[in-house]
């Protein structure tokens, strides 16, 4: 009885996490939009856990990478990592959305990054776990600044190789984790904005 109750609770939790508010715009309204710019800001309370970003900051200062974790706690390091992550997010959204949003109404996309966690090599070897990010996305009219569409709490993951073998394969054959994660984010938003038509 307890096992059945536990299973039902897990199922309910999983299903509740899958609920997504549908895009209120029609396909015709989406296709009328024209992307002019993407801007990304980072919530001051956001968790930024990105080891490669920490090490890049250390290198930019001519400091040893083994000091990266301690250095990352400074405001300057956080700003460096936030900008690097923002640039990746902006590039991915531009790539996925500019061909899609080519209509007559100029709009901008504003992203607020809430959470960025890239699983470390040590964690993947020992216990595993995916990379993940959460952000809010707002489309605004480029002329008036009025919101056109808001999607809050968009969370995506990118699977990561686990164990020693999986981690080695990941590093050898897959794109950088931050690139996989931000591309997944852009594609998830793209598919929510204008779901792909299934062939008849």
MOSULMO-V841410 format. One line per field, one symbol per residue. burial: b if it has 16 or more other C-alpha atoms within 10 Angstrom, else e. A space follows every 50 residues. Layout:
burial->???
//
This chain:
burial->eeeeeeeeeeeeeeeeeeeeeebeeeeeebbebbbbebebebeeeeebbb bbbbbbbbeeeeeebeebeebbeeeebbebbbbebbebbbebbbebbeeb bbbebbbbbbbbbbbbbbbbbeebbeebbbbbbbbbbbbbbbeeeeebbb bebbbbbbebbbbeeebeebeeeeeebbbbbbbbbbbbbbeebbeeeeee
//
